[in-house]
Amino acid sequence: MHQEYTVIEGDFVNAGKASSSVKKTLKQLNVDPTIVKRVVVALYEAEVNAIAHAYGGKVLVDIESDKIKMVVADKGPGIPDIALAMQEGYSTARPEVRDMGFGAGMGLPNMQKNVDKLNVTSEVGVGTTVEMEVNF
Amino acid sequence: MTIREIVRLLNATVCIGENRLDEEVEHAFASDLMSDVLTLKDTPMLITGLCNVQTIRTCDMATLDIIVVVRNKKVTEDMLELAEDNDMVILSCAYSMFKVCGLLYQAGIKPLF
């Protein structure tokens, strides 16, 4: 099953709509609630990042019989140092993002904790792609 | 203690979730930082001063469904709609987060860690 969502820059009101929709689908498919939580927390973190840091992007979700694959690809400034961005507490978030309860430098580390596979690729001035997989 | 007892203790208003007031609450977590809420493995009651649609969305993702909003922050219509879709309880009270935590702790509500 393939699903696609568009993420718009600065659109915090709709942040989490893709994750919410994926949550509903996985519940309908009777996926273990513990796994559903891991999936949607990771996807939500990635969605918020794309809205907070980039100029919008796409969320692509593929649900297979034994796993879910998620790609969040944004057009944005990119991440100059991915290893640094993966460190808990490191953040470049604007005050607006912090006002929404995010921007504490916990997003990428939390994604890593919740997924079975995480791959972050980024090109400065072009954008960032976060690929995640969770096994059922 | 039940949600109904919590409402009484905190002199709170039930914004949504009247049908769930007899449910028991054992644990609570207090934070304005949604990133912190997203790291929880358990599903405690959330005490927060952050009052916007992301509070509800975060709780939905983290499978938390009982929220106490402190300091009389205005719970908006879009928050209520999203909360209703997810069968959540939202209580609002005038007390500070510190006072809410103190009262609930004294009444036997446990921390997660």
gemmi code that builds the backbone of each chain (N, CA, C; Angstrom):
import gemmi

chains = {
    "A": [
        ("MET", (0.850, -1.185, 0.000), (0.000, 0.000, 0.000), (0.895, 1.248, 0.000)),
        ("HIS", (0.634, 2.133, -0.936), (1.468, 3.338, -1.048), (0.652, 4.590, -0.711)),
        ("GLN", (1.217, 5.443, 0.111), (0.541, 6.702, 0.454), (1.534, 7.855, 0.289)),
        ("GLU", (1.007, 9.007, -0.143), (1.861, 10.194, -0.309), (1.201, 11.402, 0.322)),
        ("TYR", (1.998, 12.219, 0.948), (1.490, 13.439, 1.572), (2.438, 14.588, 1.238)),
        ("THR", (1.873, 15.793, 1.198), (2.708, 16.971, 0.953), (2.854, 17.749, 2.251)),
        ("VAL", (4.069, 18.196, 2.512), (4.346, 18.980, 3.714), (4.674, 20.401, 3.282)),
        ("ILE", (4.028, 21.367, 3.925), (4.214, 22.765, 3.525), (5.035, 23.513, 4.587)),
        ("GLU", (5.961, 24.319, 4.096), (6.853, 25.066, 4.996), (6.063, 25.889, 6.029)),
        ("GLY", (6.425, 25.759, 7.265), (5.848, 26.582, 8.330), (4.400, 26.268, 8.686)),
        ("ASP", (3.869, 25.207, 8.113), (2.457, 24.880, 8.317), (2.282, 24.013, 9.574)),
        ("PHE", (2.510, 24.632, 10.719), (2.483, 23.872, 11.967), (1.099, 23.348, 12.325)),
        ("VAL", (0.084, 24.064, 11.868), (-1.277, 23.640, 12.190), (-1.535, 22.234, 11.641)),
        ("ASN", (-0.954, 21.950, 10.484), (-1.175, 20.639, 9.873), (-0.039, 19.646, 10.122)),
        ("ALA", (0.917, 20.053, 10.928), (2.014, 19.131, 11.246), (1.441, 17.896, 11.929)),
        ("GLY", (1.730, 16.756, 11.382), (1.242, 15.517, 11.993), (0.068, 14.904, 11.272)),
        ("LYS", (-0.415, 15.571, 10.239), (-1.573, 15.014, 9.515), (-1.210, 13.703, 8.825)),
        ("ALA", (-0.019, 13.670, 8.233), (0.418, 12.433, 7.563), (0.563, 11.311, 8.588)),
        ("SER", (1.199, 11.632, 9.711), (1.417, 10.619, 10.761), (0.088, 10.111, 11.299)),
        ("SER", (-0.836, 11.033, 11.451), (-2.156, 10.686, 11.974), (-2.881, 9.733, 11.017)),
        ("SER", (-2.765, 10.016, 9.730), (-3.400, 9.178, 8.726), (-2.753, 7.780, 8.690)),
        ("VAL", (-1.423, 7.745, 8.806), (-0.710, 6.459, 8.831), (-1.133, 5.662, 10.069)),
        ("LYS", (-1.301, 6.371, 11.178), (-1.722, 5.706, 12.416), (-3.070, 4.998, 12.211)),
        ("LYS", (-3.993, 5.709, 11.587), (-5.326, 5.131, 11.343), (-5.225, 3.889, 10.449)),
        ("THR", (-4.417, 3.995, 9.392), (-4.257, 2.858, 8.471), (-3.676, 1.647, 9.192)),
        ("LEU", (-2.623, 1.878, 9.990), (-1.971, 0.748, 10.675), (-2.907, 0.111, 11.697)),
        ("LYS", (-3.728, 0.943, 12.335), (-4.694, 0.405, 13.306), (-5.715, -0.480, 12.585)),
        ("GLN", (-6.143, 0.000, 11.413), (-7.099, -0.784, 10.623), (-6.490, -2.118, 10.186)),
        ("LEU", (-5.175, -2.109, 9.977), (-4.493, -3.333, 9.555), (-4.126, -4.220, 10.748)),
        ("ASN", (-4.575, -3.816, 11.943), (-4.321, -4.583, 13.177), (-2.845, -4.771, 13.500)),
        ("VAL", (-2.035, -3.769, 13.185), (-0.614, -3.825, 13.550), (-0.519, -3.612, 15.066)),
        ("ASP", (0.404, -4.310, 15.708), (0.634, -4.215, 17.153), (0.737, -2.730, 17.576)),
        ("PRO", (-0.050, -2.303, 18.574), (-0.058, -0.892, 18.991), (1.319, -0.344, 19.386)),
        ("THR", (2.183, -1.196, 19.942), (3.535, -0.743, 20.319), (4.319, -0.357, 19.063)),
        ("ILE", (4.134, -1.134, 18.009), (4.825, -0.841, 16.744), (4.208, 0.399, 16.092)),
        ("VAL", (2.892, 0.516, 16.169), (2.219, 1.699, 15.595), (2.780, 2.960, 16.249)),
        ("LYS", (2.936, 2.915, 17.559), (3.440, 4.091, 18.273), (4.853, 4.440, 17.806)),
        ("ARG", (5.710, 3.429, 17.677), (7.085, 3.677, 17.208), (7.074, 4.316, 15.817)),
        ("VAL", (6.234, 3.799, 14.939), (6.155, 4.306, 13.564), (5.709, 5.764, 13.556)),
        ("VAL", (4.614, 6.042, 14.246), (4.039, 7.386, 14.120), (4.845, 8.436, 14.869)),
        ("VAL", (5.491, 8.040, 15.966), (6.350, 8.997, 16.673), (7.516, 9.392, 15.763)),
        ("ALA", (8.147, 8.397, 15.131), (9.286, 8.681, 14.242), (8.845, 9.525, 13.043)),
        ("LEU", (7.714, 9.167, 12.464), (7.242, 9.896, 11.284), (6.841, 11.332, 11.647)),
        ("TYR", (6.218, 11.467, 12.793), (5.802, 12.791, 13.257), (7.022, 13.691, 13.484)),
        ("GLU", (8.055, 13.142, 14.101), (9.293, 13.905, 14.314), (9.852, 14.369, 12.966)),
        ("ALA", (9.849, 13.478, 11.980), (10.397, 13.815, 10.654), (9.526, 14.864, 9.963)),
        ("GLU", (8.223, 14.709, 10.123), (7.278, 15.670, 9.531), (7.487, 17.069, 10.136)),
        ("VAL", (7.590, 17.116, 11.455), (7.802, 18.406, 12.133), (9.121, 19.026, 11.669)),
        ("ASN", (10.148, 18.205, 11.519), (11.440, 18.711, 11.042), (11.309, 19.343, 9.663)),
        ("ALA", (10.589, 18.670, 8.757), (10.442, 19.185, 7.388), (9.690, 20.518, 7.393)),
        ("ILE", (8.701, 20.619, 8.270), (7.928, 21.861, 8.359), (8.754, 22.971, 9.011)),
        ("ALA", (9.533, 22.579, 10.027), (10.276, 23.568, 10.809), (11.526, 24.071, 10.112)),
        ("HIS", (12.207, 23.175, 9.412), (13.534, 23.540, 8.918), (13.605, 23.740, 7.406)),
        ("ALA", (12.628, 23.166, 6.675), (12.773, 23.175, 5.216), (11.677, 24.013, 4.553)),
        ("TYR", (11.696, 23.989, 3.224), (10.705, 24.767, 2.468), (9.621, 23.835, 1.935)),
        ("GLY", (9.291, 22.853, 2.747), (8.260, 21.894, 2.365), (8.856, 20.630, 1.777)),
        ("GLY", (7.998, 19.655, 1.570), (8.501, 18.396, 1.035), (7.414, 17.358, 0.899)),
        ("LYS", (7.854, 16.111, 0.786), (6.926, 14.994, 0.561), (7.142, 13.915, 1.613)),
        ("VAL", (6.048, 13.278, 1.983), (6.127, 12.091, 2.844), (5.628, 10.921, 2.004)),
        ("LEU", (6.465, 9.919, 1.840), (6.086, 8.730, 1.068), (6.070, 7.534, 2.005)),
        ("VAL", (4.971, 6.817, 1.993), (4.830, 5.688, 2.913), (4.485, 4.429, 2.116)),
        ("ASP", (5.205, 3.362, 2.361), (4.890, 2.073, 1.744), (4.693, 1.039, 2.835)),
        ("ILE", (3.496, 0.502, 2.887), (3.206, -0.514, 3.893), (3.250, -1.882, 3.213)),
        ("GLU", (4.157, -2.711, 3.691), (4.285, -4.069, 3.156), (3.787, -5.051, 4.212)),
        ("SER", (3.791, -6.326, 3.895), (3.217, -7.304, 4.838), (4.041, -7.395, 6.125)),
        ("ASP", (5.344, -7.175, 6.033), (6.187, -7.368, 7.217), (6.880, -6.098, 7.702)),
        ("LYS", (6.669, -4.986, 7.010), (7.322, -3.742, 7.453), (6.677, -2.510, 6.826)),
        ("ILE", (7.055, -1.351, 7.383), (6.633, -0.083, 6.789), (7.900, 0.699, 6.425)),
        ("LYS", (7.874, 1.274, 5.219), (8.992, 2.112, 4.778), (8.479, 3.537, 4.670)),
        ("MET", (9.222, 4.472, 5.218), (8.795, 5.873, 5.184), (9.946, 6.736, 4.666)),
        ("VAL", (9.613, 7.649, 3.778), (10.612, 8.595, 3.271), (10.052, 10.001, 3.451)),
        ("VAL", (10.816, 10.836, 4.127), (10.438, 12.249, 4.233), (11.521, 13.039, 3.510)),
        ("ALA", (11.165, 13.579, 2.350), (12.144, 14.269, 1.508), (11.768, 15.742, 1.430)),
        ("ASP", (12.680, 16.607, 1.878), (12.355, 18.037, 1.846), (13.270, 18.804, 0.909)),
        ("LYS", (12.736, 19.959, 0.495), (13.561, 20.937, -0.216), (13.933, 21.946, 0.845)),
        ("GLY", (15.221, 22.125, 1.065), (15.558, 23.038, 2.149), (17.026, 23.341, 2.213)),
        ("PRO", (17.444, 23.879, 3.336), (18.850, 24.286, 3.464), (19.817, 23.108, 3.572)),
        ("GLY", (19.278, 21.911, 3.879), (20.151, 20.757, 4.069), (20.831, 20.790, 5.424)),
        ("ILE", (21.496, 19.693, 5.761), (22.195, 19.591, 7.050), (23.696, 19.494, 6.754)),
        ("PRO", (24.474, 20.512, 7.138), (25.906, 20.487, 6.824), (26.651, 19.340, 7.530)),
        ("ASP", (26.240, 19.024, 8.762), (26.954, 18.005, 9.535), (25.919, 17.062, 10.161)),
        ("ILE", (25.664, 15.945, 9.495), (24.604, 15.032, 9.951), (24.942, 14.417, 11.317)),
        ("ALA", (26.212, 14.089, 11.517), (26.612, 13.487, 12.800), (26.295, 14.442, 13.953)),
        ("LEU", (26.537, 15.721, 13.727), (26.249, 16.728, 14.757), (24.737, 16.839, 14.982)),
        ("ALA", (23.982, 16.812, 13.885), (22.515, 16.909, 13.984), (21.911, 15.697, 14.702)),
        ("MET", (22.612, 14.580, 14.655), (22.121, 13.362, 15.320), (22.365, 13.406, 16.828)),
        ("GLN", (23.183, 14.351, 17.272), (23.481, 14.427, 18.708), (22.313, 15.036, 19.468)),
        ("GLU", (21.949, 14.359, 20.546), (20.838, 14.851, 21.355), (21.168, 16.234, 21.918)),
        ("GLY", (20.247, 17.154, 21.771), (20.436, 18.495, 22.323), (20.915, 19.508, 21.293)),
        ("TYR", (21.429, 19.033, 20.146), (21.869, 19.966, 19.112), (20.657, 20.413, 18.305)),
        ("SER", (20.461, 21.718, 18.204), (19.293, 22.221, 17.490), (19.583, 23.548, 16.818)),
        ("THR", (18.968, 23.738, 15.645), (19.071, 25.034, 14.972), (17.672, 25.635, 14.820)),
        ("ALA", (16.732, 25.156, 15.645), (15.331, 25.557, 15.494), (15.097, 27.026, 15.825)),
        ("ARG", (14.175, 27.618, 15.092), (13.793, 29.014, 15.317), (12.878, 29.084, 16.538)),
        ("PRO", (12.746, 30.286, 17.134), (11.875, 30.440, 18.316), (10.443, 29.970, 18.046)),
        ("GLU", (9.960, 30.179, 16.826), (8.598, 29.775, 16.451), (8.404, 28.257, 16.628)),
        ("VAL", (9.454, 27.521, 16.299), (9.409, 26.064, 16.420), (9.390, 25.672, 17.898)),
        ("ARG", (10.170, 26.379, 18.693), (10.221, 26.107, 20.131), (8.882, 26.439, 20.784)),
        ("ASP", (8.228, 27.458, 20.267), (6.904, 27.827, 20.804), (5.883, 26.709, 20.606)),
        ("MET", (6.134, 25.869, 19.617), (5.212, 24.759, 19.368), (5.571, 23.533, 20.204)),
        ("GLY", (6.590, 23.649, 21.030), (6.974, 22.546, 21.905), (8.042, 21.636, 21.322)),
        ("PHE", (8.696, 22.134, 20.269), (9.755, 21.336, 19.625), (11.061, 22.135, 19.616)),
        ("GLY", (12.047, 21.596, 18.892), (13.292, 22.348, 18.735), (14.264, 22.176, 19.884)),
        ("ALA", (14.181, 21.022, 20.556), (15.095, 20.782, 21.673), (16.251, 19.877, 21.261)),
        ("GLY", (16.348, 19.609, 19.962), (17.437, 18.747, 19.493), (17.205, 17.285, 19.830)),
        ("MET", (15.962, 16.878, 19.819), (15.647, 15.492, 20.185), (15.027, 14.705, 19.035)),
        ("GLY", (14.745, 15.384, 17.926), (14.009, 14.762, 16.828), (14.735, 13.600, 16.172)),
        ("LEU", (15.901, 13.869, 15.594), (16.632, 12.794, 14.902), (17.013, 11.659, 15.866)),
        ("PRO", (17.532, 11.977, 17.080), (17.833, 10.877, 18.009), (16.588, 10.047, 18.359)),
        ("ASN", (15.449, 10.700, 18.477), (14.228, 9.955, 18.814), (13.762, 9.089, 17.638)),
        ("MET", (13.967, 9.589, 16.419), (13.639, 8.770, 15.244), (14.481, 7.497, 15.292)),
        ("GLN", (15.776, 7.677, 15.549), (16.680, 6.529, 15.577), (16.252, 5.491, 16.621)),
        ("LYS", (15.770, 5.983, 17.774), (15.360, 5.072, 18.848), (14.118, 4.267, 18.466)),
        ("ASN", (13.298, 4.815, 17.588), (12.007, 4.177, 17.302), (11.970, 3.308, 16.049)),
        ("VAL", (12.972, 3.444, 15.200), (12.903, 2.694, 13.944), (13.964, 1.590, 13.893)),
        ("ASP", (13.772, 0.643, 12.981), (14.757, -0.428, 12.822), (15.868, -0.010, 11.864)),
        ("LYS", (15.544, 0.882, 10.925), (16.548, 1.371, 9.971), (16.338, 2.854, 9.767)),
        ("LEU", (17.431, 3.621, 9.843), (17.338, 5.066, 9.581), (18.493, 5.464, 8.681)),
        ("ASN", (18.171, 6.202, 7.631), (19.210, 6.697, 6.747), (18.917, 8.164, 6.437)),
        ("VAL", (19.854, 9.027, 6.791), (19.669, 10.457, 6.536), (20.700, 10.900, 5.508)),
        ("THR", (20.217, 11.456, 4.398), (21.141, 12.002, 3.410), (20.770, 13.466, 3.192)),
        ("SER", (21.766, 14.282, 2.962), (21.477, 15.704, 2.845), (22.492, 16.405, 1.960)),
        ("GLU", (22.000, 17.375, 1.214), (22.891, 18.200, 0.413), (22.593, 19.652, 0.760)),
        ("VAL", (23.626, 20.353, 1.180), (23.431, 21.744, 1.593), (22.889, 22.567, 0.421)),
        ("GLY", (21.837, 23.300, 0.690), (21.225, 24.148, -0.344), (20.216, 23.411, -1.213)),
        ("VAL", (20.095, 22.125, -1.034), (19.167, 21.333, -1.859), (18.052, 20.716, -1.014)),
        ("GLY", (18.457, 19.960, -0.007), (17.434, 19.348, 0.839), (17.931, 18.137, 1.592)),
        ("THR", (17.014, 17.564, 2.358), (17.342, 16.418, 3.208), (16.332, 15.312, 2.967)),
        ("THR", (16.816, 14.084, 2.954), (15.927, 12.923, 2.837), (16.150, 12.007, 4.033)),
        ("VAL", (15.055, 11.711, 4.716), (15.117, 10.796, 5.860), (14.362, 9.532, 5.453)),
        ("GLU", (15.078, 8.411, 5.459), (14.441, 7.130, 5.121), (14.394, 6.282, 6.387)),
        ("MET", (13.204, 5.733, 6.658), (13.046, 4.936, 7.882), (12.298, 3.646, 7.569)),
        ("GLU", (12.625, 2.632, 8.325), (11.903, 1.355, 8.197), (11.608, 0.805, 9.583)),
        ("VAL", (10.409, 0.301, 9.738), (10.050, -0.387, 10.988), (9.474, -1.753, 10.616)),
        ("ASN", (10.028, -2.787, 11.223), (9.532, -4.151, 10.966), (8.310, -4.426, 11.835)),
        ("PHE", (7.371, -5.156, 11.276), (6.170, -5.517, 12.053), (6.444, -6.771, 12.881)),
    ],
    "B": [
        ("MET", (-6.564, 7.526, 41.352), (-7.782, 8.310, 41.556), (-8.505, 8.511, 40.228)),
        ("THR", (-9.783, 8.815, 40.306), (-10.529, 8.968, 39.056), (-10.329, 10.374, 38.467)),
        ("ILE", (-10.667, 10.497, 37.205), (-10.566, 11.813, 36.557), (-11.513, 12.784, 37.272)),
        ("ARG", (-12.666, 12.270, 37.689), (-13.639, 13.113, 38.396), (-13.025, 13.690, 39.680)),
        ("GLU", (-12.273, 12.850, 40.402), (-11.614, 13.320, 41.636), (-10.529, 14.342, 41.317)),
        ("ILE", (-9.854, 14.132, 40.184), (-8.815, 15.082, 39.758), (-9.455, 16.444, 39.446)),
        ("VAL", (-10.589, 16.415, 38.778), (-11.307, 17.652, 38.443), (-11.617, 18.428, 39.727)),
        ("ARG", (-12.080, 17.688, 40.732), (-12.449, 18.322, 42.009), (-11.200, 18.891, 42.696)),
        ("LEU", (-10.153, 18.084, 42.738), (-8.909, 18.474, 43.422), (-8.284, 19.725, 42.804)),
        ("LEU", (-8.341, 19.800, 41.481), (-7.685, 20.915, 40.785), (-8.630, 22.073, 40.499)),
        ("ASN", (-9.871, 21.890, 40.926), (-10.894, 22.898, 40.623), (-10.907, 23.174, 39.112)),
        ("ALA", (-10.901, 22.093, 38.372), (-10.723, 22.180, 36.917), (-12.055, 22.178, 36.173)),
        ("THR", (-11.965, 22.584, 34.935), (-13.112, 22.528, 34.025), (-12.882, 21.367, 33.062)),
        ("VAL", (-13.925, 20.626, 32.764), (-13.798, 19.556, 31.768), (-14.104, 20.168, 30.401)),
        ("CYS", (-13.084, 20.295, 29.564), (-13.283, 20.889, 28.229), (-13.888, 19.858, 27.292)),
        ("ILE", (-13.444, 18.618, 27.451), (-13.992, 17.524, 26.640), (-13.694, 16.209, 27.372)),
        ("GLY", (-14.589, 15.241, 27.202), (-14.351, 13.928, 27.799), (-15.209, 13.627, 29.017)),
        ("GLU", (-16.349, 14.290, 29.105), (-17.277, 14.073, 30.235), (-17.596, 12.589, 30.436)),
        ("ASN", (-17.622, 11.853, 29.331), (-17.999, 10.432, 29.392), (-16.936, 9.535, 30.023)),
        ("ARG", (-15.748, 10.100, 30.284), (-14.655, 9.247, 30.790), (-14.243, 9.584, 32.225)),
        ("LEU", (-15.078, 10.374, 32.923), (-14.654, 10.894, 34.235), (-14.481, 9.829, 35.314)),
        ("ASP", (-15.044, 8.648, 35.116), (-14.904, 7.609, 36.140), (-13.684, 6.715, 35.921)),
        ("GLU", (-12.909, 7.023, 34.871), (-11.691, 6.233, 34.635), (-10.606, 6.593, 35.653)),
        ("GLU", (-9.793, 5.601, 35.975), (-8.719, 5.777, 36.949), (-7.449, 6.319, 36.280)),
        ("VAL", (-6.751, 7.167, 36.991), (-5.442, 7.652, 36.525), (-4.409, 7.249, 37.577)),
        ("GLU", (-3.305, 6.668, 37.132), (-2.266, 6.247, 38.085), (-1.000, 7.088, 37.965)),
        ("HIS", (-0.653, 7.424, 36.714), (0.620, 8.116, 36.480), (0.415, 9.436, 35.744)),
        ("ALA", (1.319, 10.374, 36.008), (1.279, 11.649, 35.276), (2.690, 12.062, 34.875)),
        ("PHE", (2.735, 12.892, 33.845), (3.999, 13.438, 33.352), (3.743, 14.909, 33.053)),
        ("ALA", (4.654, 15.775, 33.482), (4.447, 17.210, 33.259), (5.525, 17.756, 32.338)),
        ("SER", (5.113, 18.391, 31.263), (6.091, 18.991, 30.348), (5.421, 19.961, 29.385)),
        ("ASP", (6.204, 20.986, 29.022), (5.774, 21.874, 27.937), (6.509, 21.491, 26.658)),
        ("LEU", (7.438, 20.580, 26.794), (8.272, 20.199, 25.657), (7.700, 18.939, 25.004)),
        ("MET", (7.125, 19.103, 23.838), (6.475, 17.976, 23.175), (7.497, 16.927, 22.727)),
        ("SER", (8.714, 17.371, 22.435), (9.780, 16.423, 22.085), (9.996, 15.427, 23.226)),
        ("ASP", (9.864, 15.914, 24.454), (10.015, 15.045, 25.626), (8.848, 14.064, 25.724)),
        ("VAL", (7.661, 14.560, 25.442), (6.461, 13.708, 25.488), (6.599, 12.572, 24.473)),
        ("LEU", (7.212, 12.888, 23.338), (7.355, 11.886, 22.271), (8.374, 10.793, 22.600)),
        ("THR", (9.111, 10.959, 23.683), (10.080, 9.918, 24.054), (9.477, 8.922, 25.058)),
        ("LEU", (8.251, 9.177, 25.503), (7.657, 8.310, 26.537), (7.186, 6.990, 25.950)),
        ("LYS", (7.496, 5.924, 26.673), (7.013, 4.604, 26.239), (5.645, 4.331, 26.869)),
        ("ASP", (5.425, 4.896, 28.056), (4.147, 4.695, 28.752), (3.140, 5.759, 28.339)),
        ("THR", (1.954, 5.655, 28.911), (0.882, 6.573, 28.507), (0.242, 7.244, 29.735)),
        ("PRO", (1.005, 8.142, 30.382), (0.474, 8.816, 31.572), (-0.482, 9.948, 31.204)),
        ("MET", (-1.077, 10.528, 32.221), (-1.826, 11.776, 32.024), (-0.780, 12.881, 31.808)),
        ("LEU", (-1.045, 13.783, 30.877), (-0.091, 14.876, 30.620), (-0.554, 16.160, 31.297)),
        ("ILE", (0.367, 16.777, 32.029), (0.109, 18.103, 32.610), (0.972, 19.074, 31.811)),
        ("THR", (0.366, 20.080, 31.214), (1.160, 20.962, 30.342), (0.646, 22.396, 30.342)),
        ("GLY", (1.560, 23.296, 30.048), (1.197, 24.695, 29.875), (1.193, 25.051, 28.395)),
        ("LEU", (1.580, 24.088, 27.559), (1.586, 24.339, 26.114), (0.197, 24.031, 25.573)),
        ("CYS", (-0.433, 25.047, 25.074), (-1.835, 24.882, 24.684), (-2.011, 25.270, 23.226)),
        ("ASN", (-1.739, 24.345, 22.334), (-2.003, 24.566, 20.910), (-2.297, 23.219, 20.269)),
        ("VAL", (-2.575, 23.236, 18.990), (-3.023, 22.011, 18.331), (-1.926, 20.928, 18.343)),
        ("GLN", (-0.677, 21.360, 18.407), (0.411, 20.371, 18.459), (0.434, 19.591, 19.772)),
        ("THR", (-0.105, 20.197, 20.828), (-0.213, 19.472, 22.102), (-1.091, 18.232, 21.897)),
        ("ILE", (-2.196, 18.435, 21.206), (-3.144, 17.343, 20.985), (-2.562, 16.335, 19.993)),
        ("ARG", (-1.962, 16.858, 18.927), (-1.377, 15.989, 17.904), (-0.277, 15.117, 18.527)),
        ("THR", (0.552, 15.740, 19.355), (1.628, 14.991, 20.009), (1.050, 13.892, 20.891)),
        ("CYS", (0.015, 14.232, 21.649), (-0.609, 13.226, 22.515), (-1.199, 12.100, 21.684)),
        ("ASP", (-1.760, 12.436, 20.540), (-2.317, 11.415, 19.655), (-1.204, 10.450, 19.223)),
        ("MET", (-0.075, 11.005, 18.785), (1.037, 10.154, 18.338), (1.607, 9.323, 19.489)),
        ("ALA", (1.683, 9.936, 20.659), (2.298, 9.257, 21.808), (1.278, 8.404, 22.578)),
        ("THR", (0.063, 8.323, 22.047), (-1.069, 7.599, 22.665), (-1.352, 8.021, 24.108)),
        ("LEU", (-1.245, 9.309, 24.366), (-1.686, 9.879, 25.640), (-3.074, 10.461, 25.400)),
        ("ASP", (-3.990, 10.205, 26.300), (-5.335, 10.713, 25.998), (-6.030, 11.452, 27.131)),
        ("ILE", (-5.254, 11.786, 28.180), (-5.811, 12.634, 29.241), (-4.831, 13.796, 29.454)),
        ("ILE", (-5.336, 15.016, 29.273), (-4.465, 16.199, 29.307), (-5.003, 17.211, 30.312)),
        ("VAL", (-4.119, 17.730, 31.163), (-4.491, 18.829, 32.050), (-3.746, 20.066, 31.575)),
        ("VAL", (-4.483, 21.072, 31.168), (-3.881, 22.330, 30.727), (-3.910, 23.295, 31.909)),
        ("VAL", (-2.738, 23.827, 32.267), (-2.647, 24.671, 33.461), (-2.712, 26.170, 33.110)),
        ("ARG", (-2.876, 26.978, 34.129), (-2.823, 28.446, 34.029), (-3.893, 29.032, 33.103)),
        ("ASN", (-5.039, 28.367, 33.088), (-6.195, 28.908, 32.350), (-5.934, 29.233, 30.887)),
        ("LYS", (-5.063, 28.457, 30.258), (-4.807, 28.698, 28.831), (-6.061, 28.339, 28.037)),
        ("LYS", (-6.283, 29.055, 26.987), (-7.492, 28.870, 26.182), (-7.374, 27.628, 25.286)),
        ("VAL", (-8.238, 26.682, 25.518), (-8.286, 25.485, 24.668), (-9.141, 25.840, 23.452)),
        ("THR", (-8.518, 25.811, 22.271), (-9.198, 26.317, 21.068), (-10.110, 25.269, 20.433)),
        ("GLU", (-10.954, 25.735, 19.536), (-11.905, 24.857, 18.843), (-11.194, 23.751, 18.067)),
        ("ASP", (-10.101, 24.114, 17.370), (-9.413, 23.079, 16.584), (-8.784, 22.022, 17.488)),
        ("MET", (-8.366, 22.441, 18.688), (-7.852, 21.457, 19.660), (-8.970, 20.515, 20.094)),
        ("LEU", (-10.126, 21.093, 20.352), (-11.264, 20.281, 20.814), (-11.722, 19.288, 19.745)),
        ("GLU", (-11.726, 19.762, 18.501), (-12.135, 18.878, 17.393), (-11.214, 17.669, 17.282)),
        ("LEU", (-9.913, 17.955, 17.321), (-8.926, 16.878, 17.217), (-9.018, 15.944, 18.425)),
        ("ALA", (-9.254, 16.528, 19.583), (-9.381, 15.725, 20.810), (-10.618, 14.837, 20.741)),
        ("GLU", (-11.676, 15.384, 20.187), (-12.918, 14.619, 20.070), (-12.726, 13.427, 19.120)),
        ("ASP", (-12.043, 13.682, 18.011), (-11.759, 12.601, 17.048), (-11.002, 11.452, 17.702)),
        ("ASN", (-10.224, 11.780, 18.723), (-9.375, 10.765, 19.346), (-9.855, 10.363, 20.740)),
        ("ASP", (-11.093, 10.730, 21.059), (-11.714, 10.355, 22.327), (-10.843, 10.722, 23.536)),
        ("MET", (-10.351, 11.954, 23.538), (-9.465, 12.403, 24.617), (-10.232, 13.143, 25.699)),
        ("VAL", (-9.563, 13.271, 26.850), (-10.094, 14.098, 27.931), (-9.181, 15.320, 28.053)),
        ("ILE", (-9.756, 16.514, 28.061), (-8.951, 17.718, 28.339), (-9.559, 18.435, 29.534)),
        ("LEU", (-8.731, 18.641, 30.549), (-9.149, 19.421, 31.712), (-8.365, 20.728, 31.689)),
        ("SER", (-8.997, 21.787, 32.126), (-8.307, 23.072, 32.186), (-8.414, 23.596, 33.613)),
        ("CYS", (-7.301, 24.102, 34.143), (-7.383, 24.668, 35.497), (-6.521, 25.916, 35.606)),
        ("ALA", (-6.790, 26.685, 36.651), (-6.114, 27.975, 36.798), (-4.762, 27.843, 37.499)),
        ("TYR", (-4.568, 26.735, 38.208), (-3.343, 26.597, 39.011), (-2.084, 26.514, 38.148)),
        ("SER", (-0.953, 26.824, 38.769), (0.335, 26.703, 38.072), (0.704, 25.228, 37.924)),
        ("MET", (1.640, 24.967, 37.038), (2.053, 23.575, 36.823), (2.625, 22.992, 38.119)),
        ("PHE", (3.381, 23.804, 38.840), (3.995, 23.348, 40.097), (2.920, 22.933, 41.101)),
        ("LYS", (1.897, 23.765, 41.224), (0.829, 23.466, 42.178), (0.050, 22.217, 41.757)),
        ("VAL", (-0.236, 22.117, 40.470), (-0.973, 20.945, 39.958), (-0.178, 19.668, 40.252)),
        ("CYS", (1.125, 19.725, 39.971), (1.969, 18.541, 40.215), (1.993, 18.211, 41.706)),
        ("GLY", (2.130, 19.227, 42.518), (2.183, 19.020, 43.974), (0.910, 18.396, 44.505)),
        ("LEU", (-0.215, 18.935, 44.094), (-1.511, 18.427, 44.571), (-1.724, 16.975, 44.125)),
        ("LEU", (-1.394, 16.704, 42.871), (-1.614, 15.349, 42.353), (-0.664, 14.338, 43.004)),
        ("TYR", (0.558, 14.751, 43.223), (1.550, 13.866, 43.857), (1.100, 13.527, 45.281)),
        ("GLN", (0.654, 14.571, 45.966), (0.177, 14.410, 47.351), (-1.038, 13.470, 47.397)),
        ("ALA", (-1.817, 13.510, 46.337), (-3.034, 12.691, 46.289), (-2.748, 11.263, 45.817)),
        ("GLY", (-1.479, 10.974, 45.516), (-1.116, 9.596, 45.192), (-0.848, 9.301, 43.727)),
        ("ILE", (-0.950, 10.297, 42.864), (-0.599, 10.078, 41.449), (0.921, 9.893, 41.366)),
        ("LYS", (1.319, 8.872, 40.619), (2.747, 8.517, 40.602), (3.467, 9.121, 39.394)),
        ("PRO", (4.766, 9.404, 39.557), (5.568, 9.800, 38.389), (5.949, 8.556, 37.588)),
        ("LEU", (6.378, 8.741, 36.353), (6.798, 7.594, 35.545), (8.160, 7.086, 35.989)),
        ("PHE", (9.036, 8.029, 36.297), (10.400, 7.672, 36.707), (10.974, 8.810, 37.519)),
    ],
}
model = gemmi.Model(1)
for chain_id, residues in chains.items():
    chain = gemmi.Chain(chain_id)
    for i, (resn, *xyz) in enumerate(residues, 1):
        res = gemmi.Residue()
        res.name, res.seqid = resn, gemmi.SeqId(i, " ")
        for name, pos in zip(("N", "CA", "C"), xyz):
            atom = gemmi.Atom()
            atom.name, atom.element = name, gemmi.Element(name[0])
            atom.pos, atom.b_iso = gemmi.Position(*pos), 0.0
            res.add_atom(atom)
        chain.add_residue(res)
    model.add_chain(chain)
structure = gemmi.Structure()
structure.add_model(model)
structure.setup_entities()
